[in-house]
Amino acid sequence: MSETEYRKAVIDHYENPRNLEKLEEFDFRGSSTNDLCGDIVGIKIDQKEEVVEEVSINLDGCVVCKAFASMFSQKIKGEKISEMRELDEEGFFEIVGFYPREVRKKCSMVVFHAFKNCFD
């Protein structure tokens, strides 16, 4: 993804975050914080037949945090829970579609940690 595409995607998802609706019923829930910037991310996942059916995020964070939470929440729908449990950092960035700049990596990783906490 080019720098221009990266910026457009981040701004779009920051201004119009997806999956903010509240799930009343869910199978997994996790949260994480980034004390450096004050980012707070909560994720709820509802599954059907061992597949991610719905995802809900709540967050208070910087541009990168909000954008990554929105993009990630869209892209994991339809994924197998067993594969999502095994997700590592590399896989996380592959799902989202790009890596943040090194100085903003912590802002994106709070999303990854909230997701991983769903299964702890």
C-alpha distances in whole Angstrom, upper triangle without the diagonal:
4,7,8,6,6,10,11,10,12,15,15,16,18,20,20,20,20,23,25,29,31,32,36,36,33,33,31,31,29,28,27,27,26,29,27,26,28,25,27,25,27,26,28,28,30,30,32,33,31,28,26,27,27,25,26,25,27,25,26,23,21,18,16,18,19,15,15,18,17,14,16,19,18,16,19,22,23,23,26,27,28,25,23,26,25,22,21,18,16,16,16,12,11,13,11,8,7,9,11,13,16,18,17,17,20,19,17,19,22,20,20,24,25,24,25,29,29,30,32
4,5,5,6,9,10,11,12,14,15,17,18,20,21,21,22,25,27,30,33,34,38,38,36,36,34,33,32,30,29,29,27,30,27,26,28,26,28,27,29,28,31,31,33,34,36,37,35,31,29,30,30,28,28,27,28,27,27,24,21,18,16,19,20,16,16,20,19,17,19,22,21,19,23,25,27,26,29,31,32,28,27,30,28,25,24,21,19,19,19,15,15,16,14,11,9,11,12,13,16,18,17,17,21,20,18,21,24,22,23,26,27,26,28,31,32,33,35
4,6,5,6,9,10,11,12,14,15,16,18,20,20,22,25,26,30,33,34,38,38,36,37,34,33,31,29,28,27,25,27,25,23,26,24,26,25,28,28,31,31,34,34,37,38,36,33,30,31,30,28,28,26,27,25,25,22,19,16,14,17,18,15,16,19,19,17,19,22,21,20,24,26,28,28,31,32,33,30,28,30,29,26,24,21,19,21,19,16,16,18,15,12,10,11,10,10,14,15,14,16,19,18,17,20,22,21,22,25,26,26,28,31,31,33,35
4,5,5,6,9,10,11,12,14,15,17,18,19,21,24,26,29,32,34,37,38,36,37,35,34,32,30,29,28,26,29,27,24,27,25,27,26,29,28,31,31,34,35,37,39,37,33,31,31,30,28,28,26,27,25,25,22,19,16,15,18,18,15,16,20,19,17,19,22,21,21,24,26,28,28,32,33,34,31,29,32,31,28,27,24,22,23,21,18,18,19,16,14,12,14,13,13,17,18,17,18,21,20,18,22,24,23,24,27,28,27,30,32,33,35,37
4,5,5,6,9,10,10,12,14,15,16,17,18,21,23,26,29,31,35,35,33,34,32,31,30,29,28,27,26,29,27,25,26,24,26,24,27,26,28,28,31,31,33,35,33,30,27,28,27,25,25,24,25,24,24,21,19,15,14,17,17,13,14,17,16,14,16,19,18,17,21,23,25,25,28,30,31,28,26,29,29,25,24,22,20,20,19,15,16,16,13,11,10,12,12,14,18,19,17,18,21,19,17,20,22,21,22,25,26,25,27,30,30,32,34
4,6,5,6,9,10,11,12,14,15,15,17,20,22,25,28,29,33,33,31,32,30,28,27,25,24,24,22,25,23,21,23,20,22,21,24,23,26,26,29,30,32,34,32,28,26,27,25,23,23,21,23,21,21,18,16,12,11,14,14,10,11,15,14,12,14,17,16,16,19,21,24,24,27,28,29,26,24,27,26,22,22,19,18,18,16,13,14,14,11,9,8,9,9,10,14,15,13,14,17,15,14,17,19,18,19,22,23,22,24,27,27,29,31
4,5,5,6,8,10,10,12,14,15,17,20,21,25,28,29,33,34,32,33,31,29,28,26,25,24,22,24,22,20,22,20,22,21,24,24,27,28,30,32,34,36,34,31,28,28,27,24,24,21,22,20,20,17,14,11,10,13,13,10,12,15,14,13,16,18,18,18,21,24,26,26,29,30,32,29,27,29,29,25,24,21,20,21,19,16,17,17,14,13,11,12,10,11,15,15,13,15,18,15,14,18,19,18,20,23,24,24,26,28,29,31,33
4,6,5,6,9,10,11,12,13,15,19,20,23,26,28,32,33,32,33,31,30,28,27,26,25,24,27,25,22,24,21,23,22,24,24,26,27,29,31,33,35,33,30,27,27,25,23,23,21,22,20,20,18,16,12,12,15,14,10,13,15,14,12,16,18,17,17,21,22,25,25,29,30,32,29,27,30,30,26,26,23,22,22,20,17,18,17,14,13,13,14,13,15,18,19,16,18,20,18,16,20,21,20,21,25,25,24,27,29,29,32,34
4,6,5,6,8,10,10,11,12,16,17,21,23,25,29,30,28,29,27,26,25,24,23,23,22,25,24,21,22,19,21,19,21,21,23,23,26,27,29,31,30,26,23,23,22,20,20,18,19,18,19,17,15,11,10,13,11,8,10,12,10,9,12,14,13,14,17,19,21,22,25,26,28,26,23,26,26,23,22,20,19,19,16,14,15,14,11,10,10,12,12,14,18,18,15,16,18,16,14,17,19,16,18,22,21,21,24,26,26,28,30
4,6,5,6,9,10,10,12,15,16,20,22,24,28,29,27,29,26,25,23,21,20,20,19,21,20,17,19,16,18,17,19,19,22,23,25,27,30,32,30,27,24,24,22,19,19,16,17,15,15,13,11,7,7,9,8,5,8,10,9,9,12,14,14,15,18,19,23,23,26,26,28,26,23,26,26,22,22,19,19,19,16,14,15,15,11,11,11,11,10,12,15,15,12,14,15,12,11,15,16,14,16,19,19,19,22,24,24,27,29
4,6,5,6,8,10,13,16,16,20,23,25,29,30,29,30,28,26,25,23,22,21,20,23,21,18,19,17,19,18,21,21,23,25,27,29,32,34,32,29,26,26,23,21,20,18,18,16,16,14,11,7,9,11,10,7,11,13,11,11,15,16,16,17,20,22,25,25,29,29,32,29,26,29,29,26,25,23,23,23,20,18,19,18,14,15,14,15,13,15,18,17,15,17,18,15,14,18,18,17,19,22,22,22,25,27,27,30,31
4,5,5,6,8,10,14,15,18,21,23,27,28,27,29,27,26,25,23,23,23,22,25,24,21,21,19,20,18,20,20,22,23,25,27,29,32,31,27,24,23,21,19,18,16,17,16,17,15,14,10,11,13,10,8,11,12,10,10,14,14,13,15,18,19,23,24,27,28,30,28,25,28,29,25,26,23,23,22,20,18,19,17,14,15,15,17,15,18,21,21,17,19,20,17,16,19,20,17,20,23,22,22,25,27,26,29,31
4,6,5,5,7,11,11,15,18,20,23,25,24,25,23,22,21,20,20,19,19,22,22,19,19,16,16,15,17,16,18,19,22,24,26,29,27,24,21,20,18,15,15,13,14,13,14,12,12,9,9,10,7,5,8,9,6,7,10,11,10,13,15,17,20,21,24,24,27,25,22,25,26,22,23,20,21,20,17,16,17,15,12,13,14,15,14,17,20,19,16,17,18,14,13,16,16,14,17,19,18,18,21,23,22,25,28
4,6,6,9,12,12,15,18,21,24,26,25,26,24,22,21,19,18,18,17,20,19,16,16,13,15,14,16,17,19,21,23,26,29,31,30,27,23,23,20,17,16,13,13,11,11,10,9,6,8,8,5,5,9,9,8,10,13,13,13,16,18,19,23,23,27,26,29,27,24,26,27,24,24,21,22,22,18,17,19,18,14,16,15,16,14,16,19,18,15,16,17,13,13,16,15,14,17,19,18,19,22,23,23,26,28
4,6,10,13,12,15,18,21,25,27,26,28,26,24,23,22,22,21,21,23,22,19,19,16,17,16,18,19,21,23,25,28,30,33,32,28,25,24,21,19,17,15,14,13,13,12,11,9,11,12,9,8,12,12,10,12,15,15,15,18,20,21,25,26,29,29,32,30,27,29,30,27,27,25,26,25,22,21,22,21,17,19,19,19,18,20,22,21,18,20,20,16,16,20,19,17,20,23,21,22,25,26,26,29,31
4,6,10,10,13,16,19,22,24,23,26,24,23,22,21,21,21,22,24,24,21,20,17,18,16,17,17,19,20,22,25,27,30,29,25,22,21,18,16,14,13,13,13,14,14,14,11,13,13,9,9,12,12,9,11,14,13,12,15,18,18,22,23,26,26,30,28,25,28,29,26,27,25,26,24,21,20,22,19,16,18,19,20,19,21,24,24,20,21,22,18,17,20,19,17,20,22,20,20,24,25,24,27,30
4,7,7,10,13,16,19,21,20,22,21,19,18,17,18,18,19,22,22,19,18,15,15,13,14,13,15,17,19,21,24,27,26,22,19,18,15,13,11,9,10,10,12,12,12,10,11,11,7,7,9,8,5,8,11,10,10,13,15,15,19,20,23,23,26,25,22,24,26,23,23,22,23,21,18,18,19,17,14,16,17,18,17,20,23,22,18,19,19,16,14,17,16,14,17,19,17,17,20,21,20,24,26
4,6,8,12,13,17,18,17,20,19,17,18,17,19,20,21,24,24,22,21,17,16,14,14,12,13,14,16,18,20,23,22,19,16,15,12,10,9,8,10,11,14,14,15,14,14,13,10,9,10,8,5,7,10,7,7,11,12,12,16,17,20,20,24,23,20,22,24,21,23,22,23,21,17,18,19,16,13,16,18,19,19,22,25,24,21,21,21,18,16,18,17,14,16,19,17,16,20,20,19,22,25
4,5,8,10,13,15,14,16,15,14,15,15,17,19,21,24,25,22,21,17,16,13,12,10,10,11,12,15,17,21,20,17,13,12,9,6,5,6,9,11,14,15,17,16,16,14,11,12,12,9,7,9,10,7,7,11,11,11,14,16,19,18,22,21,18,20,23,20,22,22,23,21,18,19,20,16,15,18,20,21,21,24,26,26,22,22,22,19,17,18,17,14,16,18,15,14,18,18,16,19,22
4,6,9,12,14,14,17,16,14,15,14,16,18,19,22,24,21,19,16,14,11,10,10,10,12,14,17,20,23,22,20,16,15,11,9,6,5,6,9,11,13,16,15,16,14,11,12,13,10,8,12,12,10,11,14,15,14,18,19,22,21,24,24,20,22,25,23,24,23,25,23,20,21,22,19,17,20,22,23,22,25,27,26,22,22,22,18,17,19,17,14,17,18,15,15,19,19,17,20,23
4,6,9,12,12,16,15,14,16,16,19,20,22,25,27,24,22,19,16,14,12,11,10,12,13,16,18,22,22,19,16,14,10,9,6,7,8,11,14,17,19,19,20,17,14,16,17,13,12,15,15,12,12,16,16,15,18,20,22,21,24,24,21,23,26,24,26,26,28,25,22,24,25,21,20,23,25,26,26,29,30,30,26,26,25,22,21,22,20,17,19,20,17,17,20,20,18,21,23
4,6,9,10,13,13,12,14,14,17,19,22,25,27,24,22,19,16,13,11,10,8,10,11,15,17,21,21,19,16,14,10,9,6,8,8,12,15,18,21,21,21,19,16,18,18,15,14,17,16,13,15,18,17,16,19,20,22,20,24,24,21,22,25,24,26,26,28,26,23,25,26,23,22,25,27,28,27,30,32,31,27,27,25,23,22,22,20,17,19,20,16,16,19,18,16,19,21
4,5,6,10,11,10,13,15,18,20,24,26,28,27,24,21,18,15,12,10,7,8,8,12,14,18,17,16,13,11,8,8,6,9,10,14,18,20,23,23,23,20,18,20,19,16,15,18,17,13,15,17,16,14,17,18,19,17,21,22,19,20,24,23,25,26,28,25,23,25,26,22,22,25,28,29,28,32,33,33,29,28,26,24,23,23,20,18,19,20,16,15,18,17,14,17,19
4,7,10,12,12,15,16,20,22,26,28,31,29,26,23,20,17,14,12,9,10,10,13,15,18,19,18,15,14,11,11,10,12,13,17,20,23,26,27,27,24,22,23,23,19,19,22,20,17,18,21,19,17,19,21,21,19,23,24,22,22,26,25,28,29,31,28,26,28,29,26,26,29,31,32,32,35,36,36,32,31,29,27,26,26,23,21,22,22,18,18,20,19,16,18,20
4,7,9,10,14,17,20,23,27,29,32,30,28,25,21,18,15,13,9,9,7,10,12,15,15,15,13,12,10,11,11,13,15,19,22,25,28,28,28,25,23,25,24,20,20,22,20,17,18,20,18,16,17,19,19,17,20,22,19,20,23,24,26,28,30,27,25,28,28,25,25,29,31,32,32,36,36,36,33,31,30,28,26,26,23,21,22,22,18,17,19,18,14,16,18
4,6,7,11,14,18,21,24,27,30,28,26,23,20,16,13,10,6,6,4,7,10,13,13,12,10,10,8,9,9,12,14,17,21,23,26,27,26,23,21,23,21,18,18,20,18,14,16,18,15,14,15,16,16,13,16,18,16,16,20,20,23,24,26,24,22,25,25,22,23,26,28,29,30,33,33,34,30,28,27,25,24,23,21,18,19,18,15,14,15,14,11,13,15
4,7,11,14,18,21,24,27,30,29,27,24,20,17,14,11,8,6,5,6,9,12,10,11,10,10,10,10,12,14,16,19,23,24,27,28,27,23,23,24,22,19,19,21,18,15,17,18,15,14,15,15,14,11,14,16,14,13,17,18,21,23,25,22,21,24,24,21,22,26,28,29,30,33,33,34,30,28,27,26,24,22,20,18,18,17,15,13,14,13,9,10,12
4,7,11,14,18,21,24,26,26,23,21,17,14,11,8,6,5,7,8,12,14,12,12,10,12,11,10,10,12,14,17,20,21,24,25,24,20,20,21,19,16,17,19,16,13,16,17,14,14,15,14,14,10,13,15,12,11,15,15,18,20,22,20,18,21,22,19,20,24,26,26,27,30,30,30,27,25,23,22,20,19,17,15,14,14,11,9,10,9,5,7,9
4,7,11,14,18,20,23,22,20,17,14,11,7,6,4,6,9,12,15,18,15,15,13,14,12,10,9,10,11,13,17,18,21,23,21,18,18,20,18,14,16,18,15,13,16,17,15,15,17,16,16,13,16,17,14,13,16,16,18,19,22,20,18,21,22,20,20,24,25,25,25,28,28,28,25,23,21,20,18,17,14,12,13,12,8,8,9,7,5,8,9
4,7,11,14,17,19,19,17,14,11,8,6,5,7,9,12,14,18,20,18,17,14,16,14,11,11,10,11,12,15,16,19,20,19,15,16,18,16,13,15,17,14,13,17,17,15,16,19,17,17,14,16,17,13,12,15,15,16,17,20,18,16,19,21,19,18,22,23,22,22,25,25,25,21,19,17,16,15,14,11,10,10,8,5,6,7,5,4,8,8
4,7,11,13,16,15,13,11,7,5,4,6,9,12,15,18,21,24,21,20,17,19,17,13,12,10,9,9,12,13,16,18,17,13,14,16,14,12,15,17,14,14,17,18,17,18,21,20,20,17,19,19,16,15,17,16,17,16,20,19,16,18,21,19,18,22,22,21,21,23,22,22,19,17,15,14,13,12,8,8,10,7,4,7,9,6,7,11,11
4,7,10,12,12,10,8,6,6,7,9,12,15,19,21,25,27,24,23,20,22,19,16,14,12,11,10,11,11,14,16,15,11,13,16,14,12,15,17,15,15,19,20,18,20,23,22,22,20,21,21,17,16,18,16,16,15,19,19,15,17,21,19,18,21,21,19,18,20,20,19,16,15,11,11,11,9,6,7,9,6,5,8,9,8,10,13,12
4,6,9,9,7,5,4,6,9,12,15,18,22,24,28,30,27,26,23,25,22,19,17,13,12,10,10,9,12,15,14,10,13,15,14,13,16,18,17,17,21,22,21,23,26,25,26,23,25,24,20,20,21,19,18,17,20,21,17,19,22,21,19,22,21,19,18,19,18,17,14,13,10,9,11,10,6,9,11,9,8,12,13,11,14,17,16
4,5,6,5,5,7,9,12,15,18,21,25,27,31,33,30,28,25,27,25,21,19,16,14,11,10,9,10,13,12,9,12,15,14,13,17,18,17,18,22,22,22,25,28,26,27,25,27,25,22,22,22,20,18,16,19,20,17,18,22,21,19,22,20,18,16,16,15,13,11,11,7,7,9,9,6,9,11,10,10,14,15,14,17,19,18
4,6,5,7,9,12,15,18,21,24,28,30,34,36,33,32,29,31,28,24,22,19,17,14,12,11,12,15,15,13,15,18,17,17,20,22,21,22,25,26,26,28,32,30,31,29,30,29,25,25,26,23,22,19,23,24,21,21,25,25,23,25,23,21,18,19,17,15,13,13,10,10,13,12,10,13,15,13,14,17,18,17,20,22,21
4,6,8,11,14,17,20,24,26,30,32,36,38,35,34,30,32,30,26,24,20,19,15,13,11,11,14,13,12,15,17,17,17,20,22,21,23,26,27,27,30,33,31,32,30,31,30,27,26,27,24,22,19,22,24,21,21,25,25,22,24,22,19,16,16,14,11,11,12,8,9,12,12,11,14,16,15,16,19,20,19,22,24,23
4,6,9,12,16,19,22,25,29,31,35,37,34,33,29,31,28,24,22,18,16,13,10,8,7,11,11,10,12,15,15,15,18,20,20,21,24,25,25,28,31,30,32,30,32,30,27,27,27,25,23,20,23,24,21,20,24,24,21,23,21,18,15,15,15,12,10,12,9,8,11,12,10,13,16,15,15,19,20,20,22,25,24
4,6,10,13,17,20,23,27,30,33,36,33,31,28,29,26,23,20,16,14,11,8,7,8,12,12,10,12,15,15,15,18,20,20,20,23,25,25,27,31,30,31,29,31,30,26,26,27,25,23,21,24,25,21,22,25,24,22,24,23,21,18,18,18,15,13,14,11,9,12,13,10,13,16,15,14,17,19,18,20,23,23
4,7,10,13,17,20,23,26,30,32,30,28,24,26,23,19,17,13,11,7,6,4,6,10,10,7,9,12,12,11,14,16,16,17,20,21,21,23,27,26,28,26,28,26,23,23,24,22,21,18,21,22,18,18,22,21,18,21,20,18,16,17,17,15,12,12,10,7,10,10,7,9,12,12,11,14,16,16,17,21,20
4,7,10,14,17,20,23,27,30,27,26,22,23,20,16,14,10,8,5,5,6,9,12,12,9,10,13,13,11,13,16,15,15,19,20,20,22,25,24,26,23,26,25,21,21,23,21,20,19,22,22,18,19,22,21,19,22,21,20,18,20,20,18,15,15,12,10,11,11,8,9,12,11,9,12,14,13,15,18,18
4,7,10,13,17,20,23,26,23,22,18,19,17,13,11,7,6,4,7,8,11,13,12,8,9,12,11,8,11,13,12,12,15,17,16,18,21,20,22,20,22,21,18,18,20,18,18,17,20,19,15,17,20,18,16,20,20,19,17,20,20,19,16,15,12,10,10,10,7,6,9,9,6,9,12,11,12,15,16
4,7,10,14,17,20,23,21,19,16,17,14,10,8,6,5,6,9,11,14,16,15,12,11,14,13,9,12,14,13,11,15,16,15,16,20,19,20,18,20,20,16,17,19,18,18,18,21,20,16,18,21,18,17,21,22,21,20,23,23,22,19,18,16,14,13,13,10,8,11,10,6,8,11,10,9,13,14
4,7,10,13,17,19,17,16,12,13,11,7,6,5,7,9,12,14,16,17,16,13,12,14,12,9,11,13,11,8,12,14,12,13,16,15,17,14,17,17,13,14,17,15,17,17,20,18,15,17,19,16,16,19,20,21,20,23,24,24,20,19,17,15,14,13,11,8,10,10,6,6,10,9,7,11,13
4,7,10,14,17,15,14,10,11,8,6,5,6,9,12,15,17,20,21,20,16,15,17,15,12,13,15,13,10,13,14,12,12,15,15,15,13,16,17,13,14,17,16,19,19,22,19,17,20,21,18,18,21,23,24,24,27,27,27,24,22,21,19,17,17,15,12,13,13,9,8,11,10,7,11,13
4,6,10,13,11,10,7,8,6,5,7,9,12,15,18,20,22,23,21,18,17,18,16,13,14,15,12,9,12,13,10,9,11,11,12,10,13,14,11,12,16,15,18,19,21,18,16,19,20,16,17,21,23,24,24,28,28,29,26,24,23,21,19,18,17,13,14,14,11,9,11,11,8,10,13
4,7,10,10,9,6,6,5,6,9,12,15,18,22,23,26,26,25,22,21,21,20,16,16,17,15,12,13,14,11,10,11,12,12,10,14,15,13,14,17,17,21,22,24,21,19,22,22,19,20,23,26,27,28,31,32,33,29,27,26,25,22,22,20,17,17,18,15,13,15,15,11,12,16
4,7,6,5,5,5,7,9,12,15,18,21,25,26,28,28,27,24,23,23,21,18,18,19,16,13,14,14,11,9,9,10,9,8,11,13,12,13,16,17,20,22,23,20,19,22,22,18,20,23,26,27,29,32,33,34,31,28,28,27,24,23,22,19,18,19,17,14,15,16,12,13,16
4,5,5,7,6,9,12,15,18,21,24,28,30,32,31,30,27,26,26,24,21,21,21,19,16,16,16,13,11,9,11,10,9,12,14,14,15,18,19,23,25,26,22,22,25,24,20,22,25,28,30,32,35,36,37,34,32,31,30,27,26,26,22,22,23,21,18,19,19,16,16,19
4,6,9,9,12,15,18,21,25,27,31,32,34,34,32,30,29,28,26,24,24,23,21,19,19,18,15,13,10,11,9,9,11,13,14,15,18,19,23,25,26,22,22,25,24,21,24,26,29,31,33,37,37,39,36,33,33,32,29,28,28,24,23,24,23,19,20,21,17,16,20
4,7,9,12,14,17,20,23,26,29,30,32,32,30,27,27,26,24,22,22,21,18,17,17,16,13,11,9,9,6,5,7,10,10,11,14,15,19,22,23,19,19,22,21,19,21,24,27,28,30,34,34,36,33,30,30,29,26,25,25,22,20,21,20,16,16,18,14,13,17
4,6,9,11,15,17,21,23,27,28,30,29,27,25,24,23,21,19,19,18,15,14,14,13,9,8,6,6,4,5,8,9,9,11,14,14,18,20,21,17,17,20,19,16,18,21,24,25,28,31,32,34,30,28,28,27,24,23,23,20,18,20,18,15,16,17,14,14,18
4,6,7,11,14,17,20,23,24,26,25,24,21,20,20,18,15,15,15,12,10,11,10,7,5,5,6,6,6,10,10,9,11,14,14,17,19,20,16,15,18,17,14,16,19,22,23,25,29,29,31,27,25,25,24,21,20,20,17,16,17,16,12,14,15,12,13,17
4,7,10,14,17,20,24,25,27,26,25,23,21,21,19,16,16,16,14,11,11,11,9,6,6,8,10,10,14,14,13,15,18,17,21,22,23,19,18,21,20,16,18,20,24,25,27,31,32,33,29,28,27,26,23,23,22,19,18,20,18,15,17,18,15,16,19
4,7,10,14,17,20,22,24,23,22,20,18,18,17,14,13,14,12,9,9,11,9,6,9,11,12,12,16,16,14,16,19,18,21,22,23,20,18,20,20,16,17,20,23,24,25,29,30,31,27,26,25,23,21,21,20,16,17,19,16,13,16,17,14,16,19
4,7,10,13,17,18,20,20,19,16,15,15,14,10,10,11,10,6,8,10,8,7,10,11,13,12,16,16,13,15,18,16,19,19,21,18,16,18,18,15,15,18,20,22,22,26,27,28,24,23,22,20,17,18,16,13,14,15,12,10,14,14,11,14,17
4,7,10,14,16,18,18,18,15,13,14,13,10,9,12,11,7,10,12,11,11,14,15,17,15,19,19,16,17,20,18,21,21,23,20,17,19,20,17,16,20,22,22,22,26,27,27,23,22,21,19,17,17,15,12,14,15,12,11,15,14,12,15,18
4,6,10,12,14,15,15,11,10,11,11,7,8,11,10,7,10,13,12,13,16,17,19,17,20,20,16,18,20,18,20,19,21,19,16,18,20,17,15,19,20,20,20,23,24,24,20,19,18,15,14,15,12,10,12,13,10,10,14,13,12,16,18
4,7,10,13,14,14,11,9,12,12,9,10,13,13,11,14,16,16,17,20,20,22,20,24,23,20,20,23,21,22,21,24,22,19,20,22,20,18,21,22,22,21,24,24,23,20,20,18,15,15,15,12,11,14,14,11,12,15,15,14,17,19
4,6,9,11,12,8,7,11,11,8,10,13,13,12,15,17,17,19,22,22,24,22,25,24,21,22,24,21,22,20,23,22,18,19,22,20,17,21,21,20,18,21,22,20,17,17,15,12,12,13,10,9,13,13,11,13,16,15,15,19,20
4,7,10,11,8,8,11,12,11,12,15,16,15,18,20,21,22,26,26,28,26,28,28,24,25,26,24,24,22,24,24,20,21,24,22,19,22,22,21,18,20,21,19,16,17,15,11,13,14,11,11,15,15,13,15,18,17,18,22,22
4,7,8,6,6,9,10,10,12,14,15,15,18,20,20,22,26,26,28,26,29,27,24,24,26,23,22,20,22,22,19,19,22,20,17,20,19,18,15,17,17,15,12,13,12,8,10,12,10,10,14,14,13,15,18,18,19,22,23
4,6,5,6,9,10,11,12,14,15,17,19,20,22,24,27,27,29,28,30,28,25,26,27,24,23,20,22,22,19,18,21,20,17,19,17,16,13,14,15,13,10,12,11,7,10,12,11,12,15,16,15,18,20,20,22,25,26
4,6,5,6,9,10,11,12,14,15,17,18,20,22,26,26,28,28,30,28,25,26,27,23,23,20,21,21,18,17,19,19,15,17,15,14,11,13,15,13,10,12,12,9,10,13,13,12,16,17,17,18,21,22,23,26,27
4,6,5,6,8,10,10,12,14,16,16,18,21,24,23,26,25,27,25,22,23,24,20,19,16,17,18,14,13,16,15,12,14,12,11,8,10,12,11,7,9,9,6,6,10,10,10,13,15,15,16,18,20,21,24,25
4,6,5,6,9,10,11,12,14,16,17,19,22,22,24,23,25,23,20,21,22,18,18,15,17,17,14,13,16,15,12,15,13,12,10,12,14,13,9,9,9,5,5,8,7,7,10,12,11,13,16,16,18,20,22
4,6,5,6,9,10,11,13,14,16,18,21,21,24,23,26,24,20,22,23,20,20,18,19,19,15,15,17,16,12,15,15,14,13,15,17,16,12,13,12,9,8,11,10,9,12,14,13,14,17,18,18,21,23
4,5,5,6,8,10,11,12,15,17,20,20,23,23,25,23,20,22,23,19,19,17,18,17,14,13,15,13,10,12,12,12,11,14,16,16,12,12,13,10,8,12,12,10,13,15,14,15,18,19,19,22,24
4,5,5,6,8,10,11,12,15,18,17,20,20,22,19,16,18,19,16,15,13,14,14,10,9,12,10,7,10,10,10,9,13,14,15,11,10,11,9,6,9,9,7,9,12,12,12,15,16,17,19,21
4,6,5,6,9,10,11,13,17,16,19,18,20,19,15,17,18,15,16,14,16,15,11,12,14,12,9,12,13,13,13,16,17,17,14,13,13,10,8,10,9,6,8,11,10,9,13,14,14,17,19
4,6,5,6,9,11,12,16,16,19,19,22,20,17,19,21,17,18,17,18,16,13,13,15,12,9,12,14,15,14,18,20,20,16,16,16,13,11,13,13,9,12,15,13,12,16,17,16,19,22
4,6,5,6,9,11,14,14,18,18,20,18,15,18,19,16,17,15,16,14,11,11,11,9,6,9,10,12,13,16,19,19,16,15,16,14,11,13,14,10,12,15,14,13,16,18,17,20,23
4,5,5,6,9,12,12,14,14,17,15,12,15,15,12,13,12,13,11,8,9,10,7,5,9,11,12,13,17,18,20,16,15,15,13,10,11,12,8,9,12,12,10,13,15,14,16,19
4,6,6,7,11,11,14,14,17,15,12,15,17,14,16,15,16,14,11,13,13,10,9,12,15,16,17,20,22,23,19,18,18,16,13,14,13,10,11,13,12,9,13,15,13,16,19
4,6,6,10,11,14,15,18,16,14,17,18,16,18,17,18,15,13,14,13,10,9,12,15,17,18,21,23,24,21,20,20,18,15,17,17,13,14,17,15,13,16,18,16,19,22
4,6,8,8,12,13,16,14,12,15,16,13,15,15,15,12,10,11,10,7,7,9,13,15,17,21,22,24,21,19,20,18,15,16,17,13,13,16,16,13,15,18,16,18,21
4,6,5,9,9,12,10,8,12,13,11,14,14,15,11,10,12,11,8,9,12,15,17,19,22,24,25,22,20,20,19,16,16,16,13,12,15,14,11,13,15,13,15,18
4,6,9,10,13,12,11,14,16,14,17,18,18,15,14,16,15,11,12,15,18,20,22,26,27,29,25,23,24,22,19,19,19,16,15,18,16,13,15,18,15,16,20
4,7,9,12,11,11,14,16,15,18,19,19,16,15,17,16,12,14,17,20,22,24,28,30,31,28,26,27,25,22,22,22,19,18,20,19,15,17,19,17,17,21
4,6,9,7,7,11,12,11,15,16,16,13,13,15,14,11,13,15,19,21,23,27,28,29,26,24,25,24,20,20,20,17,15,18,17,13,15,17,15,15,18
4,5,5,6,9,10,11,15,17,17,14,14,17,16,13,16,18,21,23,25,29,29,31,29,26,26,26,22,21,22,19,17,18,18,14,14,17,14,13,17
4,5,5,6,9,10,14,16,17,14,14,18,17,14,17,20,22,23,25,29,29,31,28,25,25,24,21,20,20,17,15,16,15,12,11,13,11,10,13
4,6,5,7,9,13,16,17,14,15,18,17,15,19,21,23,24,26,29,29,31,29,26,25,26,23,21,21,19,16,17,17,13,12,14,13,10,13
4,5,5,7,10,13,13,10,12,15,14,12,15,17,20,21,23,26,26,29,26,23,23,24,20,19,20,17,14,16,16,13,12,15,13,12,15
4,5,5,9,11,12,9,9,13,13,11,13,16,18,19,21,24,24,26,23,20,20,20,17,16,16,14,11,13,13,9,9,12,10,9,12
4,6,9,12,14,11,11,15,15,14,16,19,21,21,23,26,25,27,24,21,21,21,18,16,16,14,11,12,12,9,7,10,9,7,9
4,6,10,11,9,10,14,14,13,16,18,19,19,22,24,24,26,24,20,20,21,18,16,17,15,12,13,14,11,9,12,12,10,12
4,7,8,6,7,10,10,10,12,14,16,16,18,21,20,23,20,17,17,18,15,13,14,13,9,11,12,9,8,12,12,11,13
4,6,5,6,9,10,11,12,14,14,14,16,18,17,20,18,14,15,16,13,11,13,12,9,10,13,11,9,13,14,13,14
4,5,5,6,9,10,11,12,12,10,12,15,14,16,14,11,12,13,10,8,11,11,7,9,12,11,10,14,15,15,16
4,5,5,6,9,10,11,10,9,12,14,14,17,16,12,14,15,12,11,14,13,10,13,16,14,13,17,18,18,20
4,5,5,6,9,10,11,11,14,17,17,20,18,14,16,17,13,12,15,13,10,13,15,12,12,16,16,16,18
4,5,5,6,9,9,9,12,15,15,17,15,12,13,13,10,9,12,9,7,10,12,10,10,14,14,15,17
4,5,5,6,6,6,9,12,13,15,13,10,13,13,9,9,13,11,9,13,15,13,14,17,18,19,21
4,6,5,6,8,12,15,16,19,17,14,16,16,13,13,16,14,12,16,17,15,16,19,20,20,22
4,5,8,10,13,17,18,20,17,15,17,16,13,13,15,12,11,15,15,13,14,18,17,18,21
4,6,8,10,14,16,18,15,13,15,14,10,12,14,11,11,14,15,13,15,18,18,19,22
4,7,10,13,16,18,15,14,17,16,12,14,17,14,14,17,18,17,18,22,22,23,25
4,7,10,12,14,12,11,14,14,11,13,16,14,14,17,19,18,19,22,23,24,26
4,7,8,11,9,8,11,11,9,10,14,13,13,16,18,17,18,21,22,24,25
4,6,8,6,6,9,9,7,10,13,13,13,16,17,18,19,21,23,25,26
4,5,5,6,10,10,10,12,15,15,16,18,20,21,22,24,26,28,28
4,5,5,8,10,10,11,14,16,15,17,20,20,21,23,25,27,27
4,6,7,9,10,12,14,16,16,17,20,21,22,23,26,28,28
4,6,5,7,9,11,12,13,15,17,18,19,21,23,25,25
4,5,5,6,9,10,11,12,14,16,16,18,20,22,23
4,5,5,6,9,10,10,12,14,15,16,19,21,20
4,6,6,8,10,11,12,14,15,16,18,21,21
4,5,6,7,9,10,11,13,15,17,19,20
4,5,5,6,9,10,10,12,14,16,17
4,5,5,6,9,10,10,13,15,15
4,5,5,6,9,10,11,14,15
4,6,5,6,9,10,12,13
4,5,5,6,9,10,11
4,6,5,7,10,10
4,5,5,8,10
4,5,6,7
4,5,5
4,6
4
